[in-house]
Amino acid sequence: MLIDALVRVFGANLPIVALLFTGMAVEKYYVSRVTVFTNVLALNMSFLSLDQAPWLLVWYGDLGLLLGLYGFAAYLLNAKTSILYNFPAYSLYSSFPVALVILVGPDEWLAALVLASTVSLAAGFVLEEKLGLDIAHWGPRPGQVSRFIRTATMEYVDAYGVHQKVDLDVGLKP
């Protein structure tokens, strides 16, 4: 079976790798509220293999779990999240920082988190501000969809053969 091969490669870490992979797949277009939840589950599962985790690392995992639960609830309710959620979700709990923290282990995790967060924020700034590529999700709709709705208009012919113009942001225009 294929699962046997995966267990041989990843061993007991297979569930952790699966959760991180799920988070990375969802992050293909933006850091979603569900990604934070799956990432912190992977992070907290990695603690199970430790005899004793540093208290600051445990606190990082606990805070992430609360943030992940909040984000998951916001996702289920299709609610917009604020910068108080979005900034730590993107900078501290997206797949890259969490994966690096898990990979380096309990001794060097804080340095790995600082490095990964700095790289994520710098890359995010360059991609969004300089190149116009949205990589973070700041609400129920991706940035490209919101921008399209704010700026797009469509023309169509109604049932009476009259040409109508529709502004997608505010509805029908005369």
N, C-alpha and C positions, 0 to 999 in steps of 0.2 A: 504494500500500500504506500501511497505517496506520503501519508502522514507519518509513517514509520521513518522515512528518509528525513523528514523535517525534524522529528524528535532526535534522530542521530546527530543532525547538524547543530540544533539549538539546545537540545537537552531540556532541562527543567525550565529554561528561559523561553520556551516556545510561546506560552500565553503572553508574556511581556512583549516579545517581538511582534506577535499578532496584533496586540493593541497599538503599538507604535506604528506598525505598517498601516493599520486602519486610519490612524491620525494623519499620517503622511499622505495617504490617498485622498482624504478629505481636504487636506491643505493644498491640493494641487492648484486651487484658485484663490483660496483665502483661509485664514485661520478661523475655523468655525467654533461655535459654542460647544458642539459635540466633541471636537478634537481635544479641547482642554480636558474634558471628562475622561476620554479614553487614555490620554497621556498620563493623567494623575493616577488612574487605575494601574497603569503599567508601572509607574514610579513606586506606588505603594506596594504593589506585588513584588517589586524587586527588594523591598525591605524584608520580606518574609525569609529570604535566604541569609540575612545577616544575623549574627549572634547578638550584636548590639549596634544600633545605629546612633550616630551623634544626635543630640537633642535638637540642634538647629536643622539638621536634615529631616528629622521627623516633623518638625514644625513646618518646614517648607512643604512636605508632603500633605500635612493636615490642612494647611491654608489652601493648597492646590485642590484638595478634595472638596473643600467648601466652595471654592471658586468654580470648580467643575460642576458641582451639583446646581449651583445658581445658573451657570451657563446652560446646562442641560434643561433646566426648568424654563429658562427664557426661550430656548429653542422650541420646546414643546408648546409653549404659549404664543410663539411667534412674536415675542416682545423684543423691542430694541434695548440694547445694553448701553450703559454709559461708559465714559472713559475710565471710570474707577474699576470697571471690569475689563474693558478692552486692553488697556495698557499692560497690566500684569499678565493677562491671558496671552497676549502676543509676545511680550518680552521675556516672561519667565516660564510659561507653561506650553508654548508651542512645541512641536515635535523635536526640533533641533536642540534647544536647551535641555529638554527632558531626556532625550536619548543620550546626550553627552554626559549628563549627571549620572545616568544609570551605568554607562560604559566605564567611567573613570572610578566609580565606587565611592565608598564613604570617606576616604582619606583626602581626595582632591576635588570633591564635588563642588565646593563653593567657587574655586578658581574656574572650574569648567563652566559653571552657571554664569559667572560674570563675563567670561569670554564669549560664550554662546549668545548671551543676551545682547552684548555690545555688537557682535556681528549681525544679529537679527535686526536690531534697531538701525544700524548703519545701512545695511542692505535694504531694509524697508524704506528708509528715507530716500535713498538714491533711486530705488525703483519707482516709488510713488511720486515723489516731488520732481525728480529730474527727468524720468522717462515716462511718467504717466501710467505706470502699471500698478494697479491695486493688488496688493498681496495680503492685506488684512481685511477682515470682515467686520464692519462697524455697525451692523444692524441686520434686520430681516432680509434686506436685499443687497446683493453685491454692488459695489460702486459703479460698475459699468451699466448695470440695469437702472440704477437711480439717475445717473447722468443722462442715459438715453431718454428716460421718461421726462426729465426736466427740459430737454432740448429738442425732442423730436416732434414733428407734426406729420400727419398722414392725410392724403386726399383719397376720397372714395366717392363712388356714385351711389346715391341712395335709391330706394325703390321707385322714385318718381323720375329718375334720370338726372337729378340735380347733383352737381359736383359740390361736395362738402369738404371742408378742411377741419381736421381734428387736431387739437393740441393735446398730446397725451398727458400733460401735467394737469391741465385744468378742464379738459373735456371739450365739448363742441364749441367751435367758434362760428360766428355768423358770416 
